[in-house]
Amino acid sequence: MPSDLKGTYILEFTETVIDDVNKALKLAGKYQMETEVFATAMIFLKETPKATIHDALKVGLIDWDLEWNKF
């Protein structure tokens, strides 16, 4: 295993997870902030490895003051 992957977790990408990612990126896309939201979500996942992808995407949307309540 490459040294930069030590301590990472493999996440299961189910249909629900893929739907969550699509929804979050669609919401972020309304403001052209897909990269910012996704980057924030990935940082959150790295810092909180037991968090779900849904939680991380919600944090990404909230951090950028986007419509997380529609997520």
Secondary structure, DSSP 8 states (H G I E B T S, - for coil): --GGGTT-------HHHHHHHHHHHHHHHTTT-HHHHHHHHHHHHHH-TTS-HHHHHHHHHHHTT--GGG-
